[in-house]
Amino acid sequence: MADIITTSYNLKIESLFVDGDTRTQTLKNPRADITTADIQNLESFMRANNIIKGDKYGGTFGRIQTVKRVSETRTKLDFS
């Protein structure tokens, strides 16, 4: 049996709230062609609809602080 290599991708979106709180949402298997305009549209939607609140003091959503696309490669070794 051969070694098994798998790669996964996540999009980590760090949001900033008006009370100074931050929260990071992780989305699995994001599209590879996400643009800055897509993130700006998401931020506008989140702000207009206040879809998430800060978990410390219940602050309202302020803005998206950072967005990172993270790839992770795992290798399962076969020692037989």
C-alpha positions in Angstrom: 0.0 0.0 0.0 1.3 3.5 -0.9 1.4 6.6 1.2 -1.8 8.7 1.1 -1.5 12.4 0.6 -4.5 14.7 1.0 -4.8 18.4 0.6 -7.6 20.5 2.1 -8.4 24.3 1.8 -10.0 26.6 4.3 -10.9 30.3 4.1 -10.4 32.1 7.5 -12.4 35.3 7.8 -11.5 37.4 10.9 -14.2 39.9 11.8 -13.9 43.0 14.0 -16.8 44.2 16.1 -17.4 47.8 17.3 -16.6 46.8 20.9 -13.1 45.6 19.9 -14.0 41.9 19.9 -12.9 39.7 17.1 -14.1 36.4 15.7 -12.8 34.0 13.1 -15.0 32.0 10.9 -13.6 29.1 8.9 -15.2 28.0 5.6 -14.1 24.6 4.2 -13.4 24.1 0.5 -13.8 27.7 -0.7 -13.9 28.6 -4.4 -10.4 29.3 -5.7 -11.4 32.4 -7.6 -12.7 34.6 -4.7 -12.0 38.2 -5.3 -11.6 41.3 -3.2 -15.0 42.5 -4.6 -16.6 39.3 -3.3 -15.2 40.0 0.2 -16.4 43.6 0.1 -19.9 42.4 -0.9 -19.9 39.9 2.0 -18.8 42.7 4.4 -21.6 45.0 3.2 -24.1 42.2 3.5 -22.9 41.4 7.0 -23.0 45.0 8.1 -26.4 45.7 6.6 -28.1 42.6 8.1 -26.0 42.4 11.3 -25.9 38.6 10.9 -23.3 38.0 13.6 -22.6 39.6 17.0 -19.6 39.7 19.2 -19.5 36.9 21.7 -18.0 38.9 24.6 -20.4 41.9 24.9 -22.8 41.4 22.0 -21.2 44.2 19.9 -22.4 44.8 16.4 -20.4 43.8 13.4 -17.9 46.4 12.3 -15.8 45.1 9.4 -13.9 42.1 8.0 -10.3 42.5 9.3 -8.4 39.8 7.4 -9.2 37.0 5.0 -6.7 34.1 4.5 -6.9 31.1 2.3 -5.1 28.2 4.0 -4.0 25.0 2.4 -3.1 21.9 4.5 -1.4 18.8 3.2 -1.4 15.6 5.2 0.6 12.6 4.5 -0.4 9.2 5.9 2.7 7.0 5.8 2.5 3.4 5.0 5.2 1.5 7.0 4.3 -2.0 5.6 
